[in-house]
């Protein structure tokens, strides 16, 4: 067998000397995706993989660049209050999109305002299983006065309107479909993007070819593949071997090894996701603000960031990301690492150290259990370190990790959404527009209605969030979200620990690659990629 | 014989229904469920979630869901995937050829090497060759697939660039046979080494037992050449129990090898099952498990029939 292996290997490696860190053709790029998308229709899929595959083939009215700025994509201008394209209309508002002329779908059909209207219609069709109707359910109508103008009417002011219509689908192919959920389109999409769909080999890859008629000019690459490689170790070897050019989403453990690969550069992208220790404010132990504040003072976030997060994930003090305009720069570090202060606060609150060092009040020990996702080594290490920090100030933290599915399942079975936890260590993701905070922090959004899993209630914050959702200009909204961060900082329903950093391993021959912190991901500018 | 076959087929129907009911209940009792993958998406509101749950029929009582599934399974429809929305049978069908290619090649390779190794070890028991074969078998048997696969990739792909590290074809060159063969070498090696170990152990003990029989001694006493004794008398009889074991292993060809397929990014059934498990995609899991269970029943029957054919002492009634 060994002999057979060697003979076969020798025949297969005829060209192995030729490649210098790459095995693919000079005009072809292969991206690794851990998962296989379920459908190539972003509105029907919850998979990140669907974003990586669909984005090169489609456009939205508005895009988000790598600095988190909106830019007009299929629209010719960003509609704003200032340029008159957004205006109040009774109790609601109207947003006018002027569309780019001479844009064609891959099958040659022209793109018009009718396609914009179709995207809304599809969302509201009860038979179509779109994963989210957020925002679309506030639209009363989409007018199409001419093929290159779409006017979207909202029943109430909706601040994150620029996040809508992120993908335009061809109405002429889908509106007559008997069942959009099962339409062949979902396996072979037709868009307006720089790449055209070529093939989907189940379990293996999706192949795309350059669209020579792209409205911004043909892309520089000829072929683009997204290859499904489930195992991280295997994907790493394929990157090292030059089979894949882009390994998206490295984990922290792999970075050290990746730095040794001469033909690979690591692209660090700030992420809107942050790691946090969240509290269930309905549990007696966390009803007391003093306890939460003391715990915040007890954590040495700098040490966590430096050691366990390898200096790659920066310390977080806010639920908003420093790159976002909603981030409050005046907030600073509300609770610097100060165990002495933590002890003092607990002393004052009447929690006195018991015989074993754990604090006691009215016969109750000061302790809680933290839940996190089992099998994530990094989180398990962080939990141990946190338990040490808390013990040092007289608080006992027990660890109970569960399968991710159980932690994140919906109401009532999920631990977080169902309120069956005391504290939890997990990551939360914010959006480009801060209006998404509504579902995390408004008192009306306590489960089962929303995902305010910490069960946080604050009358002022409710008011601030409501106003933030209906004010339309950034200058009016910014002070509101700054105030939000102050309130969350003061009340500590959650302790943000560190912002994630997305790390992509990219073959050095690939130029033009730019990571994007938003859900547009790194494929947002794929038309500019070249191989040199 | 016909009555025997008919009876076996008829009794297997309630068995398969029982298996499917058990699997259905077990899957639903696993925490998380199909909606958990939507849990961390902040844009999916509880209202959205409720809408999806209802549309997928996940809010129906467990027994109603099961009966609906069973009803359509009887008509040959294994339902649609909760995530892709595609017919389960279609999804299984497109992966089956990939799995069959990988599994049948490695089965042929491992049977050839395993049986030969076993026979030679049995002819000269407790010789140096036997000890070496035994040691190698135990080594092969205890190699963790995961680790071994990664090691092979590190050496032959990452270090020496001799072989591709995973997938089925070089992207952009589908259809070239030589290219396809290069992608088979490593996964086949991993799969074969483990099975060679167990086949050779099995063959060795079966052969040893036969070689102790009186008729072998008689054959030798007649002055028959040793080669003929082994090939004509011993091997044929020693293969009888092996046939059963080989038959029982056949359903595994369909299921594929979850670990190997995952490590080598091989788009087969094993990986489809693994992916579906991660998403609690019940219909796909049920489909694969039901077909596997059906094949186990079928090959058990075939093993019995074949056994009767190779061993005239067995009567099936």
Interface residues (C-beta under 8 A of the other chain):
Chain A: X1 X5 X8 X9 X10 X11 X12 X13 X16 X19 X23 X24 X25 X28 X30 X35 X36 X38 X39 X44 X46 X129 X131 X132 X133 X134 X181 X182 X186 X187 X201 X202 X203 X204 X205 X207 X223 X225 X227 X228 X229 X230 X231 X233 X234 X237 X238 X240 X241 X243 X402 X403 X404 X405 X406 X408 X409 X410 X411 X413 X414 X416 X417 X427 X428 X429 X430 X431 X436 X439 X440 X447 X448 X449 X450 X451
Chain B: X30 X31 X32 X33 X35 X36 X37 X38 X39 X40 X41 X42 X43 X44 X45 X46 X47 X48 X49 X51 X52 X55 X56 X80 X81 X83 X84 X85 X86 X91 X94 X95 X98 X109 X113 X149 X150 X153 X154 X156 X157 X158 X160 X161 X162 X163 X164 X165 X166 X167 X168 X169 X170 X171 X172 X174 X178 X181 X182 X185 X189 X192 X193 X196 X262 X263 X264 X265 X266 X267 X268 X271 X272 X274 X275 X280
